[in-house]
């Protein structure tokens, strides 16, 4: 999932579900887990925004 978001930045859950051919609910569950782990973030507005992989801050 993380690789898919990295290759397709700024996609919302509907778009990611279509790319991965998985149900929206599954994508939302994966997104929630990745957000809790601090690996991804949502950018943009609620309507047109999407998810991106957070850059490592070392």
WOSUL-V70537 format. One record per residue. N is the residue number from 1. RES is the residue in one small letter. NEAR is the number of other ideal C-beta (glycine too) atoms within 8 Angstrom. Layout:
BEGIN
N_RES_NEAR ; N_RES_NEAR
END
This chain:
BEGIN
1_x_10 ; 2_x_9 ; 3_x_6 ; 4_x_10 ; 5_x_15 ; 6_x_8 ; 7_x_6 ; 8_x_10 ; 9_x_10 ; 10_x_9 ; 11_x_10 ; 12_x_8 ; 13_x_9 ; 14_x_7 ; 15_x_10 ; 16_x_16 ; 17_x_13 ; 18_x_7 ; 19_x_9 ; 20_x_9 ; 21_x_5 ; 22_x_6 ; 23_x_6 ; 24_x_8 ; 25_x_6 ; 26_x_9 ; 27_x_14 ; 28_x_9 ; 29_x_8 ; 30_x_9 ; 31_x_13 ; 32_x_8 ; 33_x_8 ; 34_x_12 ; 35_x_11 ; 36_x_6 ; 37_x_6 ; 38_x_5 ; 39_x_8 ; 40_x_12 ; 41_x_7 ; 42_x_8 ; 43_x_8 ; 44_x_7 ; 45_x_5 ; 46_x_3 ; 47_x_4 ; 48_x_5 ; 49_x_10 ; 50_x_12 ; 51_x_13 ; 52_x_10 ; 53_x_9 ; 54_x_8 ; 55_x_4 ; 56_x_4 ; 57_x_3 ; 58_x_2
END
